[in-house]
Every structure is written in structure tokens, then in C-alpha cells.
Amino acid sequence: MKIPYKIYLEESELPKQWYNMRADMKVKPAPILNPGTLEPVTAEELSGIFCEELVKQELDNDTAYFDIPEEIMDFYKMYRPSPLTRAYFLEKALGTPAKIYYKFEGNNTSGSHKLNSAIAQAYYAKKQGLKGVTTETGAGQWGTALSMACSFFGLDCKVYMVKVSYEQKPFRREVMRTYGATVTPSPSDTTEVGRKILAEFPGTTGSLGCAISEAVEAAVSHEGYRYVLGSVLSQVLLHQSVIGLETAAALKKYDIKPDIIIGCAGGGSNLGGLISPFMGEKLRGEADYRIIAVEPASCPSFTRGKFAYDFCDTGKVCPLQKMYTLGSGFIPSANHAGGLRYHGMSGILSQLYHDGYMEAVSVEQTSVFEAAQQFARVEGILPAPESSHAIRVAIDEALKCKETGEEKTIVFGLTGTGYFDMVAYQKYNDGEMSDYIPSDEELNASLSALPKVD
């Protein structure tokens, strides 16, 4: 049977519920801790930072499915379901017997999968009667998505954007402003924690950990505001499960069973969303898949980090989470152009990786952009640098199939488009892009500052 280039679901086939992987995990993620007491954080404590309904989702380890509110479903229908595409041209270019599919999440104005959770978090903020929300953004996809969602619901949106991205991606910044968001380069002198970071690290290009600290401070110091986050948190992986649920439904239409599922990994939003139903099958013993997380060699939390409790932010004002981390003070090199800049990883994914349910690899950015260019030339989509980490390993796995003659089925997540990342593409095309891999000494220095938690 000929598989079409694009497998579409009908609107009526959209998932009506989000799936919570934690419900099927035998070993649950460790509880998040209050930074002052180092005791498990309570719903009341978290409600001072996050929206009340999102706190319930964050702390729920047992409910397998959450109904998606009708207002969110209506918004999803503007751009979902997203297509699952057979990469016939890439397969031909590689000369591989492997069958390659990618789930494309870039067919909305934000250009990425981040809108799936942004609209949910904005909805719950509006439902609670809040004035607005604060957040951080690294490469800019999350800030763009949240500004769109807040505009839709009439909420104020304050974005702290990692300084190096703020300077390198002015057009991404302007999209946020077009949708009404206020965008501040981080670290900044507008918050106490920002001023402290600038004093300690003068001239720093910033990190997600820095921007998170500022966004949290801004939220708690403005009445009627709450903080929202685009990755790492359990609630975010819950909302992003629509990616995997749609992927599984599209594959089922043609009786396709993937052998390998590949996702880029920064904080875990896309990876967690893509693998969610497949990981659920693994956890329940119903099926088995090889699941690969791909991270940048310059920010290798899975492959070179430590599984330990750490602060989720550089300013050490957020709760602690047990995760694979490089240390909350770790700041990626300024030459790092490929996104995925967070120092830690989702607690859910960290536990699953620790328990052996998936594997992880790190890749250097020049090889990532090589794969991005190859993909763009044959498949017709300019991929985001983050997505291109998954493309790199999908190509590598397909070439292994070429060597062995195995006809494996590979599925990867194409998280979004790279049209706002042209400075990075320019550096690659001009031969000015270099690879940076942190030394053991650098990582040990950062990891030595991990909090002491029994």
C-alpha cells in the first residue's frame, strides 16, 4: 500500500484529552521542593507562582487523562491537526531502506509546537481572572507562542528573552511585540535578581536560568500576574501530548509501527509530547520502541549532567527539581546558536532516562546545521535549529540502515521552522560557525555548586 506524502487526521479525530505519562510510571518523578525548607512543595505554595488549575495538573501523578476544555479545542482547530509527513525525498537522497516520517509542528505563526501549551496556560490564567503573565524565552519560540495566546485572551504578557537571542533575533522579538508583549533582554536591570546576576557576571549573554529568575520575580511582585513556563514542567509535557497522540493516530491509520522515535531535547516539551503515547505503551508493557533524545554537545544535560536535585533557575528562587542537570549556574557558550539552552531536563524525562526507558545522544552544532541544510534542500522546509538536532540523528540512523539493509521505520519531531534563525544559518554558510564542547573542568565547577539535598 502506497503511503501518502502527508497523513492528515480529520478535525473530528483531534485528541479530546491530554495524556499524563506519570500515571503509568512505576517510579514517579521525585517531588519538587520548596527552596527555603527543602520540603515537598504544596499546592498552596505553588499557587503564588502558577495558575491554580495548572498547579493541580503539575502535582497530579495519577490521573492518566485530562479533558481538553472546549475553548482550547477551538483554538487548536486553527492549526491542528498537524501533518505527519513521509520523507520520501530524504529517503531517496540517503539511499536508505529506512522509512522516515516527521511530525511537523511549524504550521502556525509562532512557527513551533510551543503554542500547544501556551494557549492552555493563557486560558487557565484568563479563567482565573488574572491581568497577565510573565515568562522567559530562549530562542524565542515560546515567547512568540505565549504572546499570541495572551493576545487571543486579552492578557498582558511580559517576556524576558535571553540576551544573546534578543540581539541575534530581532524579528522574533518584533513578532512578540506585534502581538502586544513587552520584551526585555535578560539579565536586565529591571529586577533585583537581574541586577545581581549582572554584577556577578558582567557582560554575560544570559541563559534560560537567568531569564526564569527574572520572570518569576516579576510575577510575584505584580498583583494579578502569574508565571508560566514553556518547557520542563509536568503540566507542559501534558499539554504537548497532543503531538504524540496525533502522531500515533496517524500511524494507526496505515497500520505503521515505528521502530525508532527521535526528538530534540532542551527542557523536554517537544520530546515529552512526541513520545508520550508510545512511552505509555512501553510503560504498560504493550509495545516496545527505541526512543532517542538528542541534545546539543554544548549543553549536554542528559549525556554529561548529574541526576540530582537542582534549582530550576540561576537566581535560585524557584523550586528544586530532581533532574539531569549541568548546574543552575551553567551558561552555554555565546557561540551556541542551536537553541536547547536550558541547564536541566524535565523531571519526568529524567526519571524515564534514569530508569532505562530511553537513550540520549549529543551532537555538535556544525553537524546539526549540515543536516538542516540537507533536509531543507530535499524536503522543502527550512527547519528550526532545535528541530535539526532530531534531523541529524534521524539521518544517522537511516544511514545505519543503509549499511545493514534493515528497513526500520523512523519517526522524528520537526518542532518548527527556522525563518527567524537566519543569523545562525548565515554563520554556517559563511563558515563562521564553530563547535564548542564544555570541558569536564567547566562542568565540574558548575555541578559542584548543586544544593545539598538528602
C-alpha positions in Angstrom: 0.0 0.0 0.0 1.4 3.4 -1.0 1.7 5.7 2.0 0.8 9.3 1.1 3.3 12.0 1.5 1.2 13.6 4.2 -1.1 11.8 6.6 -3.8 14.1 7.9 -6.3 13.5 10.6 -9.8 14.8 10.3 -10.8 17.6 12.7 -13.1 15.1 14.4 -10.1 12.9 15.1 -8.3 15.6 17.2 -7.4 14.3 20.7 -10.1 15.3 23.2 -7.8 14.6 26.2 -4.2 15.2 27.2 -2.3 12.1 28.3 -0.2 12.1 31.5 2.7 9.7 31.4 3.2 9.8 35.1 0.1 7.8 35.6 1.8 4.8 34.1 5.3 5.3 35.5 6.2 2.7 38.1 8.8 5.1 39.6 7.2 8.5 39.8 9.3 11.7 39.4 10.7 12.9 42.7 8.6 15.7 44.3 9.6 19.3 43.6 11.0 21.0 46.7 10.4 24.4 48.4 13.7 26.3 48.0 13.6 27.5 51.6 12.5 24.4 53.5 13.7 21.7 51.1 10.4 20.0 51.8 8.0 18.9 49.1 6.2 22.0 47.8 2.5 22.3 48.5 -0.3 23.3 46.1 -0.8 26.5 48.2 2.9 27.5 47.8 2.9 26.9 44.1 -0.3 28.9 43.6 1.6 32.0 44.4 3.6 31.5 41.3 1.4 29.4 38.9 -2.3 29.4 38.0 -4.4 27.3 40.3 -5.6 24.8 37.7 -2.1 24.4 36.3 -0.8 23.6 39.9 -3.3 20.8 40.1 -2.0 19.4 36.8 1.6 19.9 37.9 1.2 17.8 41.1 -1.1 15.1 39.7 0.9 11.8 39.3 -2.2 9.5 39.0 -4.7 10.9 36.5 -4.0 9.4 33.1 -6.2 11.7 31.0 -7.3 15.3 31.3 -10.2 16.6 29.2 -9.2 19.5 26.9 -11.5 22.5 27.5 -13.7 23.4 24.6 -12.2 26.9 24.3 -8.7 25.4 23.9 -10.0 22.8 21.4 -11.5 25.7 19.3 -8.1 27.4 19.3 -6.3 24.1 18.4 -8.6 23.8 15.4 -6.9 26.9 13.9 -3.8 24.9 13.2 -4.3 21.4 14.3 -4.2 18.6 13.4 -0.7 19.0 12.1 0.6 16.7 9.3 2.7 13.6 9.7 4.9 13.5 6.5 6.7 10.7 4.9 10.2 11.9 4.0 10.3 10.2 0.6 12.8 12.7 -0.9 15.1 12.4 2.1 15.0 8.7 1.9 15.9 8.8 -1.8 18.8 11.2 -1.2 20.2 9.0 1.5 19.7 5.8 -0.4 18.3 4.1 2.7 15.8 1.3 3.0 14.6 3.0 6.2 11.1 4.6 6.2 11.3 8.2 7.7 8.3 10.2 9.0 8.3 13.6 10.6 5.6 15.3 12.7 5.6 18.9 11.5 4.6 21.5 14.2 5.6 24.7 12.3 2.3 25.5 10.6 1.3 28.4 12.8 2.5 31.9 13.2 4.7 31.2 16.2 6.4 28.6 14.0 6.7 25.9 16.6 5.0 23.4 18.9 5.1 25.8 21.8 1.6 27.1 21.0 0.1 23.8 22.2 0.9 24.7 25.8 0.8 28.5 25.5 -2.8 28.6 24.7 -3.6 26.2 27.5 -1.7 28.2 30.1 -3.2 31.5 28.9 -6.7 30.0 29.0 -6.3 29.0 32.7 -4.8 32.4 33.5 -7.8 34.1 32.0 -10.2 31.7 33.6 -8.7 32.6 37.0 -9.3 36.3 36.3 -5.6 37.4 36.1 -4.4 40.5 34.5 -1.4 38.9 32.8 1.5 36.5 32.9 5.3 36.6 32.8 7.7 34.2 31.2 11.2 33.7 29.8 12.2 32.7 26.3 15.5 31.5 24.8 15.4 31.1 21.1 12.1 32.9 21.0 9.6 30.3 20.0 7.9 30.1 23.5 7.7 33.9 23.9 6.2 34.2 20.4 3.6 31.5 21.1 2.7 33.0 24.5 2.3 36.5 23.1 -0.1 35.1 20.5 -2.1 33.2 23.2 -2.2 36.2 25.5 -3.4 38.4 22.6 -6.2 35.9 21.9 -7.4 36.0 25.6 -6.7 39.7 26.2 -3.9 39.2 28.8 -0.8 41.3 29.3 2.4 39.4 28.5 5.8 40.2 29.9 8.7 38.3 28.3 12.3 38.1 29.5 14.4 37.0 26.5 17.9 35.6 26.8 20.1 38.5 25.8 22.1 36.7 23.1 18.8 35.7 21.4 17.3 39.1 21.9 20.3 40.6 20.0 20.5 37.9 17.3 16.8 37.5 16.6 15.3 41.0 16.3 12.5 39.8 14.1 11.4 37.1 16.6 11.3 39.9 19.2 9.2 42.1 16.9 6.6 39.3 16.4 6.2 39.2 20.2 5.7 43.0 20.3 3.3 42.9 17.4 1.1 40.6 19.5 1.3 43.1 22.4 4.1 41.6 24.6 6.7 43.6 26.4 10.1 42.0 25.7 13.2 42.6 28.0 16.7 41.3 27.3 17.8 39.1 30.2 19.6 39.5 32.5 18.4 43.1 33.0 18.5 45.9 35.5 14.7 45.8 35.9 14.7 43.1 38.6 16.7 42.6 41.7 17.9 39.2 40.6 18.8 40.5 37.2 21.0 43.2 38.8 22.6 40.6 41.0 23.5 38.4 38.0 24.9 41.4 36.1 27.1 42.3 39.0 28.4 38.8 39.3 28.7 38.1 35.6 29.3 41.4 33.9 28.8 41.2 30.1 27.0 37.9 30.3 25.0 36.8 27.3 22.4 35.3 29.6 20.8 31.9 30.0 17.3 30.5 30.4 18.0 30.1 34.1 18.7 33.8 34.4 15.5 34.7 32.4 13.4 32.4 34.5 14.6 34.1 37.7 13.6 37.5 36.4 10.2 36.3 35.1 9.3 34.7 38.5 10.3 37.9 40.4 8.3 40.0 38.0 5.2 37.7 38.5 5.3 37.7 42.3 5.9 41.4 42.5 2.9 42.4 40.3 -0.6 41.8 41.6 -2.8 39.8 39.3 0.1 38.1 37.5 1.4 34.6 37.4 4.4 33.0 35.9 4.2 30.5 33.0 6.9 28.2 31.6 7.2 26.7 28.1 9.1 23.5 29.0 10.4 21.3 31.8 7.3 21.3 33.9 5.0 18.3 34.0 2.0 20.4 33.0 3.8 21.4 29.8 4.5 17.8 28.8 0.8 17.1 29.5 -0.4 19.8 27.1 2.2 18.8 24.5 1.0 15.2 24.4 -1.3 16.3 21.6 1.7 15.9 19.3 2.3 12.3 20.2 -1.4 11.4 20.3 -1.9 12.8 16.8 1.2 11.0 15.6 0.0 7.7 17.0 -3.4 8.1 15.4 -2.0 9.0 12.0 0.4 6.0 12.1 -2.5 3.7 13.1 -4.5 4.8 10.0 -2.0 3.0 7.9 -1.0 0.3 10.3 2.5 1.7 10.7 4.6 0.7 13.8 7.7 2.9 14.4 10.9 1.2 15.4 12.7 4.4 16.4 11.3 7.7 17.8 13.6 10.7 17.9 13.1 14.1 19.5 15.3 17.1 20.2 15.7 17.8 23.9 16.3 21.1 25.7 13.9 21.2 28.6 11.7 18.4 27.3 8.5 19.9 25.9 8.7 18.6 22.4 10.4 15.3 23.2 7.9 14.6 26.1 4.9 15.4 23.9 6.1 13.4 20.9 6.9 10.2 22.8 4.0 10.3 25.3 1.6 7.7 24.0 4.5 5.4 22.8 6.2 5.7 26.2 2.8 4.9 27.7 2.7 1.6 25.8 6.3 0.8 26.9 5.5 1.5 30.5 2.4 -0.7 30.3 4.3 -3.5 28.6 2.1 -3.3 25.4 4.8 -2.5 22.9 8.5 -1.5 22.7 10.2 1.3 20.9 13.7 2.7 20.7 13.3 6.3 21.9 16.3 8.7 21.4 16.6 12.2 23.0 19.0 14.4 21.0 20.7 17.4 22.8 23.4 19.8 21.9 27.0 18.9 22.8 27.4 22.4 24.2 24.6 22.0 26.7 24.6 18.2 27.4 22.4 17.8 30.5 21.4 14.1 29.7 24.7 12.8 28.5 27.1 14.7 30.8 24.9 16.0 33.6 24.1 14.7 37.0 20.8 13.2 38.2 20.2 15.3 41.3 18.1 18.0 42.9 18.9 21.4 41.5 17.3 24.8 41.2 15.3 25.4 38.1 16.8 28.9 37.8 20.1 30.8 38.1 18.8 33.1 40.8 17.7 30.2 43.0 14.2 31.5 43.7 12.3 28.7 42.0 11.5 25.3 43.5 14.1 22.5 43.2 13.5 19.6 40.9 15.3 16.2 40.7 16.6 16.1 37.1 19.6 15.7 34.9 21.3 19.0 35.3 24.6 20.8 34.5 24.1 23.1 37.5 21.8 26.1 37.7 24.7 28.4 37.2 25.7 26.9 33.8 25.6 29.3 31.0 26.1 27.9 27.4 28.8 29.4 25.2 27.8 32.5 23.3 28.6 30.7 20.1 25.8 28.3 20.8 23.3 29.0 18.0 21.0 26.0 18.1 18.6 26.6 21.0 18.0 24.0 23.6 20.0 26.1 26.1 18.4 25.0 29.4 20.7 23.7 32.1 18.4 20.9 33.2 15.8 18.5 31.9 12.1 17.6 32.6 11.8 15.6 35.8 9.5 13.1 34.0 12.0 12.6 31.2 14.9 12.5 33.6 13.3 9.7 35.6 12.5 7.7 32.5 16.0 8.1 31.2 17.5 7.1 34.5 15.3 4.0 34.5 16.4 3.0 31.1 13.3 3.6 29.1 15.1 5.8 26.5 18.6 6.8 25.4 20.3 10.1 24.7 22.9 11.4 22.4 24.6 14.8 22.0 25.5 16.3 18.7 27.7 19.3 17.6 26.1 22.3 16.0 28.0 22.3 12.8 26.8 18.8 12.1 23.3 19.9 13.1 23.2 22.7 10.6 24.7 20.4 7.9 21.7 18.1 8.5 19.3 21.1 8.5 20.6 22.3 5.1 20.4 18.8 3.6 16.8 18.4 4.8 15.8 21.8 3.6 17.2 21.1 0.1 15.3 17.9 -0.4 12.1 18.2 1.8 11.4 21.9 1.1 11.1 23.0 4.8 13.6 25.3 6.5 13.8 23.6 9.9 14.4 25.3 13.2 17.9 24.7 14.7 16.3 22.9 17.6 14.4 20.5 15.3 17.6 19.9 13.3 19.1 18.0 16.2 16.5 15.4 15.7 17.0 15.5 11.9 20.8 14.9 12.4 20.2 11.7 14.3 17.3 10.6 12.1 19.7 10.8 9.1 22.4 9.0 11.1 20.0 6.1 12.0 18.8 6.0 8.3 22.4 5.7 7.1 23.0 2.8 9.6 20.0 1.1 8.0 21.7 1.6 4.6 24.8 -0.2 5.9 22.8 -3.1 7.4 19.9 -3.3 4.9 17.3 -3.1 7.7 14.0 -1.5 6.8 13.4 0.3 10.0 10.7 2.9 10.5 11.9 6.1 12.0 9.7 8.9 13.3 11.1 12.3 14.4 9.7 15.6 15.6 10.1 18.6 13.4 9.3 21.1 16.1 9.1 24.2 13.9 10.6 26.4 11.2 13.9 28.3 11.1 12.9 31.6 9.4 13.9 33.7 12.4 17.2 31.8 12.8 18.9 33.2 9.7 21.8 34.7 11.6 22.8 31.2 12.6 22.3 29.9 9.1 24.4 32.7 7.8 27.2 31.9 10.1 27.1 28.3 9.0 27.0 29.2 5.3 29.9 31.7 5.7 32.0 29.1 7.5 32.0 31.1 10.7 30.1 28.6 12.9 32.3 26.6 15.3 31.6 23.9 17.8 32.1 24.3 21.5 32.1 21.4 24.0 32.4 22.3 27.6 35.4 20.8 29.4 35.0 18.4 32.3 36.5 21.1 34.5 33.8 23.6 33.5 31.0 21.2 34.1 32.5 20.0 37.4 32.8 23.6 38.6 29.1 24.1 37.8 28.0 20.8 39.3 30.0 21.4 42.5 27.5 24.1 43.4 24.5 21.8 43.4 22.4 22.2 46.5 22.9 19.6 49.3 19.6 17.6 49.4 19.3 14.3 51.3 
